[in-house]
Amino acid sequence: MNSLSNAPVVSNSQAHAGAPAHGSAPRQARRPLGPTAFLAASGIMAPIFAIGAWMMADSHAAAEAVRRGVAEALSAHANLVAAAPLPTLAVSEAARGRDVFLNACASCHGPQGTGVKGLGKDLTTSNFVARLTDTEFRQFIIAGRPDAKPMPMPPRAGREDLSDDDLARVVMFVRGLQDPRRMPELPAPAPVAVAGTPNEAQKAAALAAAGGDVELAKYIASGDRLFHSACNACHGKAGVGIAGNGKALANNAFIGSLSDDDLLEFLKKGRAPSDPKNTTGIQMPPKGGNPALSEDDLLDIIAYLRTLQGPANKAAASK
């Protein structure tokens, strides 16, 4: 008992630290990492660090490239007019482009390309146009843009009769609008007539609609061709209408309520967005935006429109 009472007291922590656990080997002291092991670890980690650094640098370079691209896109027109002008446009080609533009594009983009509210954008300061090459711009016009805002842009501006060469001249004219330093003095505008003749399908459909009347069928077929060159950009093929743009003209009560003479006067005058009877807020330009259309052309279009009406509308128009 006395020997036990005189034994030194050992704390639990000292006992735990100083004595190995039951059945386990004593802990070994940690050795510092030797030169060989350090070099081996460095050899393994170095490529990893290098890849990470490369990825960070590459990501930064890509982000910088995107930033520069966006900045250039947003200042394409400003850069164009700040630089030395490109050569002056050829008078004959720019004049042809102007004439086609006035007949096919001005109804949406305005005669000077400055845009029409609710229809087409301003082309004169367009960064999008400024950064396209001539070939890219022409291909864009050929393809159109169905999702464009404020309204869709139809292929070839809705004028299937326009050739690729016509559109190339339009591109040249717009280049002059974007940089007036390149625009030569142009002669007075010349009307651009709708080219081509009715195809066989149009002739057959017209003859059927005319009930075999060959003379009436001739007018209807001509109106079909003219409509699908001058009117379908806003009103769609066969007059079915285009959402957010021109109303459907097929089975249209307004058309059915007018005589041919009254409808002719309406087409010649058009309808401004401010007109109380304009329910779309979209301008209908005189002669559908094509001043080259004659009264006979408009009467042919009316003859075609009559074939798109239901029996009730046809009966009302005949009164």
Summary of the structure (lengths in Angstrom):
residues: 319
radius of gyration: 38.3
end to end distance: 136.8
largest distance: 141.8
contacts: 845
relative contact order: 0.09
helix: 58%
strand: 2%
